[in-house]
Amino acid sequence: MTSYRTAAVGALLGALPCLFTALAAQPAQAHGAPTDPVSRTFACSPEGRGAARSAACRAARAANGPEAADWDNLRIAGVAGRDRERVPDGKLCSGGLEAYRGLDLARADWPSTRLSAGADLTLTYRSTIPHTGTFELYLTKEGYDPARPLKWSDLEAKPFATAKDPALVDDAYRIKATLPADRTGRQLLYTIWRNTSTPDTYYSCSDVVLGAGARSSEAPSSEAAAAPSRAAAAPSRAAAAPSRAAASPSQDASAASRAASATSATSATSEEDDGGSTPVLLAGGASVLVLGAGVAATVRRRRPSR
């Protein structure tokens, strides 16, 4: 019996080094980064899908270290609010970490998210481990040039929105804010997450394209000016409706086919213009229209005359 116990203890002691090595090799636990508006680190990760194939992300991966695949682990310990001392100009998106240096590339074709100036924003910050802390959202100043390295002076001195200890719901924090109304064009949304449950601070860059917000009531838009003429034209369009409704089945199918082609072309154009942003139009609906028009045409042709 004693020999068996001795052998068991010896086997356990011999396995301990292997066990410790396996534990040490485990990857760091996930923490977080913005997914909407999409951050550079998430867009260029394996989970970034189409955005990850963009020219900017390919260049970033070529410059990054292998650790950059951990899109949710861009953090620095012990910053204690001294961001501008710890993170040098030109390295804000990487947090000064060599593994993520490709995120600092100065170029104007990073995958971006289209937003409206002055509109409400809900920033989705994906995470799988809840932490306490404060989120700070900064926006670049008017005149920001994405083709130049990002500096602290490109950001406003104070965040336009903050959130303390938001709840983690469905693996994400959701920060509600209102975007500044005086910025347009390509800008950068910079997010700092200061943990209080850990010593870490997280840094994220999200490229955005801001369109004009709600128009001022002092100057009616061209759309508003055109409204009376469109209203006057409505009766004539209504009168023409019966003749269009009486169009032959082949004309119905042809019109649906043209609509499908137009929808597909619009989707492709949207994807190209967004510089890697996720397309928002799908051609599946147009395909259903074509099929429906064909079925309707067949039914009308087979209906017996009276």
C-alpha positions in Angstrom: 0.0 0.0 0.0 2.8 2.3 0.9 4.5 1.8 -2.4 1.3 2.6 -4.3 0.9 5.9 -2.4 4.5 6.8 -3.0 4.1 6.1 -6.7 0.9 8.3 -6.8 2.6 11.2 -5.0 5.6 10.9 -7.3 3.3 11.0 -10.4 1.5 14.1 -9.1 4.7 15.9 -8.3 6.0 15.1 -11.8 2.9 16.4 -13.4 2.9 19.8 -11.6 5.4 21.5 -13.9 3.3 20.5 -16.9 0.2 21.8 -15.2 1.8 25.1 -14.3 3.0 25.5 -17.9 -0.4 24.9 -19.3 -2.0 27.4 -17.0 0.6 30.0 -17.8 -0.1 29.5 -21.5 -3.8 30.3 -21.2 -4.7 33.5 -23.1 -5.7 36.6 -21.1 -9.4 36.9 -20.3 -11.5 39.1 -22.5 -12.1 42.7 -21.5 -13.6 45.0 -24.1 -13.6 47.5 -27.0 -16.3 49.4 -29.0 -18.1 47.5 -31.7 -20.5 50.3 -32.6 -19.2 52.7 -33.8 -16.7 50.1 -34.7 -13.2 50.5 -33.3 -10.1 49.9 -35.3 -9.0 47.0 -33.1 -12.3 45.2 -33.5 -12.8 46.0 -37.2 -9.3 44.5 -38.0 -9.7 41.4 -35.9 -10.9 38.0 -37.2 -14.4 39.0 -36.0 -14.4 42.2 -38.1 -15.6 40.2 -41.2 -15.7 42.4 -44.3 -14.0 45.3 -42.6 -11.0 43.1 -41.7 -10.3 42.7 -45.4 -10.0 46.5 -46.0 -6.7 47.9 -47.1 -6.2 49.8 -43.8 -6.7 46.6 -41.8 -4.3 44.6 -44.0 -1.7 47.3 -43.4 -2.4 47.4 -39.7 -2.0 43.6 -39.4 1.3 43.8 -41.3 2.6 46.3 -38.8 1.1 44.8 -35.6 2.6 42.2 -33.3 0.8 38.8 -32.9 -0.8 39.9 -29.7 -3.0 42.4 -31.6 -5.4 39.6 -32.5 -6.7 40.1 -28.9 -8.9 43.0 -30.0 -10.3 43.4 -26.4 -7.0 43.6 -24.6 -5.6 47.0 -25.5 -5.0 48.3 -22.0 -2.3 49.8 -19.7 -2.0 49.3 -16.0 -1.3 52.0 -13.5 -2.1 55.0 -15.7 -4.2 56.7 -12.9 -5.5 59.4 -15.1 -2.1 60.5 -16.5 -3.1 59.5 -20.1 -1.2 62.4 -21.8 2.0 61.5 -19.9 1.8 57.7 -20.5 0.6 57.7 -24.1 2.7 59.7 -26.6 1.3 61.8 -29.5 0.9 59.7 -32.6 0.3 56.6 -30.6 -3.1 57.2 -29.1 -4.9 54.4 -31.0 -2.3 51.8 -29.8 -2.1 53.2 -26.3 1.7 53.3 -27.0 1.8 49.5 -27.1 4.1 48.0 -29.7 1.8 45.0 -30.3 -0.9 47.4 -31.6 1.3 49.9 -33.4 -0.5 49.2 -36.8 -3.6 51.0 -35.4 -1.8 54.3 -35.4 -1.3 54.3 -39.2 -2.3 57.8 -40.4 -4.7 57.1 -43.3 -8.2 58.2 -44.4 -9.6 54.8 -45.4 -10.1 53.1 -42.0 -13.4 51.2 -41.7 -15.9 53.8 -40.5 -19.4 54.3 -39.2 -21.7 56.9 -40.6 -23.4 59.1 -38.0 -25.3 62.5 -38.0 -23.8 65.5 -36.3 -25.8 66.6 -33.2 -27.7 63.3 -33.1 -28.2 60.9 -30.3 -25.6 58.2 -30.1 -25.5 54.8 -28.3 -21.9 53.5 -28.1 -21.8 49.7 -27.8 -18.7 48.6 -25.9 -18.5 44.8 -26.0 -17.2 43.0 -23.0 -17.6 39.6 -21.4 -16.2 40.4 -17.9 -18.0 43.1 -15.9 -15.9 45.8 -14.4 -16.6 49.0 -12.6 -15.2 52.2 -14.0 -15.8 55.4 -16.0 -16.1 55.7 -19.8 -15.0 59.0 -21.4 -15.9 59.8 -25.0 -13.9 62.4 -27.0 -14.3 63.7 -30.5 -11.7 65.2 -32.8 -11.8 68.9 -33.4 -13.1 70.5 -36.6 -10.2 70.4 -39.1 -8.9 67.0 -38.0 -6.8 65.4 -40.7 -6.9 61.6 -40.7 -3.8 61.5 -42.9 -1.7 62.9 -40.1 -0.8 61.1 -36.8 -3.4 61.6 -34.1 -2.2 63.9 -31.3 -3.8 64.8 -28.0 -4.3 68.3 -29.2 -6.6 66.9 -32.0 -9.1 66.0 -29.3 -11.2 68.3 -27.2 -9.8 68.9 -23.7 -12.9 67.5 -22.1 -15.1 64.5 -23.1 -18.4 65.3 -24.7 -19.9 62.4 -22.7 -19.1 60.2 -19.6 -20.7 57.2 -18.0 -19.9 55.8 -14.6 -20.4 52.1 -13.8 -22.9 51.3 -16.6 -24.5 47.8 -16.5 -23.1 45.0 -18.6 -26.1 43.7 -20.5 -25.9 40.9 -23.2 -22.1 41.1 -23.1 -22.0 44.9 -23.8 -22.0 48.3 -22.1 -24.2 50.8 -23.9 -23.2 54.5 -23.4 -25.8 57.1 -24.4 -24.6 60.5 -25.6 -25.3 63.3 -28.0 -22.8 64.0 -30.6 -21.5 67.6 -31.0 -23.4 69.4 -33.8 -20.4 71.5 -35.1 -18.4 68.7 -36.7 -18.8 67.2 -40.2 -16.9 64.8 -42.4 -14.4 62.2 -41.3 -13.7 62.4 -37.5 -12.4 60.1 -34.8 -14.3 59.0 -31.7 -11.7 58.3 -28.9 -12.9 56.2 -26.0 -11.1 55.9 -22.6 -12.3 53.3 -20.1 -10.8 53.9 -16.7 -11.4 50.7 -14.6 -11.8 51.0 -10.8 -12.1 47.2 -10.2 -8.7 46.7 -11.9 -5.7 49.0 -12.4 -6.2 49.1 -16.1 -7.2 51.8 -18.6 -8.4 50.9 -22.1 -8.0 53.1 -25.2 -10.0 52.8 -28.4 -10.2 54.6 -31.8 -13.5 54.5 -33.8 -13.5 56.3 -37.2 -16.8 58.0 -38.0 -18.2 60.1 -40.9 -20.5 62.8 -39.6 -23.2 64.0 -41.9 -25.1 67.3 -41.4 -27.6 67.1 -38.6 -31.2 68.4 -38.6 -31.5 71.5 -40.8 -32.2 74.8 -39.1 -35.8 76.0 -39.3 -34.6 79.5 -40.3 -33.6 78.3 -43.8 -36.0 75.9 -45.5 -34.2 73.1 -47.3 -34.6 72.3 -51.0 -36.7 69.3 -50.0 -39.2 71.6 -48.2 -39.3 74.0 -51.1 -40.0 71.2 -53.5 -42.9 69.9 -51.4 -45.7 72.1 -53.0 -44.8 71.1 -56.5 -44.7 67.4 -55.5 -48.1 67.8 -53.9 -49.5 69.5 -57.0 -48.2 66.7 -59.1 -49.9 64.1 -56.9 -53.4 64.1 -58.6 -51.9 63.5 -62.1 -49.9 60.6 -60.7 -53.0 59.3 -59.1 -54.9 59.6 -62.4 -52.2 57.7 -64.2 -52.2 54.9 -61.6 -55.1 52.9 -63.3 -53.2 52.8 -66.6 -50.1 51.6 -64.9 -52.1 49.0 -63.0 -53.4 47.7 -66.3 -49.9 47.1 -67.6 -49.3 43.7 -69.1 -47.8 40.8 -67.0 -44.6 41.0 -68.9 -44.3 44.7 -68.1 -44.8 43.9 -64.4 -42.1 41.3 -64.4 -39.8 43.7 -66.3 -40.3 46.5 -63.8 -39.6 44.2 -60.9 -36.4 43.0 -62.6 -35.2 46.6 -63.1 -36.0 47.3 -59.4 -33.9 44.2 -58.4 -31.0 45.5 -60.5 -31.2 49.0 -59.1 -31.2 47.6 -55.5 -28.2 45.4 -56.1 -26.3 48.4 -57.7 -27.2 50.6 -54.7 -25.9 48.0 -52.2 -22.6 47.7 -54.0 -22.1 51.5 -54.2 -22.9 51.8 -50.5 -20.2 49.3 -49.6 -17.6 51.0 -51.7 -18.4 54.5 -50.5 -18.2 53.5 -46.8 -14.6 52.5 -47.1 -15.2 49.1 -45.4 -18.3 49.9 -43.4 -20.9 47.1 -43.1 -23.4 47.4 -46.1 -26.9 48.2 -45.0 -28.8 47.0 -48.1 -29.5 43.4 -49.1 -30.6 42.2 -52.5 -32.7 39.4 -51.1 -35.9 41.6 -51.0 -35.5 42.4 -54.7 -35.2 38.7 -55.5 -38.5 38.1 -53.7 -40.2 40.9 -55.8 -39.0 39.3 -59.0 -40.3 35.9 -58.0 -43.7 37.3 -56.9 -44.1 39.2 -60.2 -43.4 36.1 -62.2 -46.0 34.1 -60.2 -48.6 36.9 -60.7 -47.9 37.0 -64.4 -48.4 33.2 -64.7 -51.7 33.3 -62.8 -53.0 36.1 -65.0 -52.1 34.3 -68.2 -53.9 31.1 -67.0 -57.1 32.9 -65.9 -60.0 31.9 -68.3 -61.6 34.8 -70.2 -65.2 35.6 -69.4 
